[in-house]
Amino acid sequence: MATAEEYWPNIEGLEHRDTVTDFGLPEGTFFDCAVVHLLTTATLDRLRMLYSQGRFEVRRFRPNIVVETANGEKEFVENAWVGQRSGSAMPFALASMLRAPAA
């Protein structure tokens, strides 16, 4: 079963404080629990290579941000970005929110 993590800040009155808890995701569904959903064109291309019968279109994933990767990259490049900070005018940090079930 897939799980997601939730961080609880150290704020009085919360069910948990300054800890991370896991919770189960509905079986066989995609459950978006992140504030921002980022998707790369490299990920779409890699999914198409892995499962050519599938339809991997941007609108199907409903991301907030789509990053077009350079040089025909066809891997899950965003995995290497976790923990990095953007250099844009609207800075953000990336964090992994979901762990896929082991294959």
Helices and strands as residue ranges (DSSP letters): E 3-8, E 19-24, E 38-40, H 41-50, H 58-61, E 65-67, G 77-81, E 98-99
